[in-house]
Amino acid sequence: MTNIRQISRAQSPVPLAPEQRLAVLQDWIRSKESFTASYRFESTSTALEFITLVGLLAEKVGVHPHVEWRIDIVSLRLGHGPSTEMTGDEVNLARRISAEAHRLDGAALINCESREAIA
């Protein structure tokens, strides 16, 4: 299990320009109202460990994604409406979430045709 000290704010990456966000957030998809990512893990316990890590990261930056859990799949959503743009804090959180998912061998579930430029 990851220690809380391992996910300090000091490790947060620097903000990116809007045109750089899509390349960095390869696991994330933009819909009309939000940005979403889904990951499949090898076990339920790993999915739950990931959810705990997401919660700890969210508390550190004050951005709280919506989380949906289905046995070994965890889906996340950032955003609040049709005109929502991803903030710098949300981009950094999304990057950290993706890094933690991959560290836990989570497989990103992506429909590439749904991706739009993240503004």
Beta strands, then each sheet from edge to edge (+ up, - down):
strand 1: 29-30
strand 2: 35-40
strand 3: 66-70
strand 4: 73-78
strand 5: 107-108
sheet 1: 1+ 2- 4+ 3-
sheet 2: 1+ 2- 5+
end
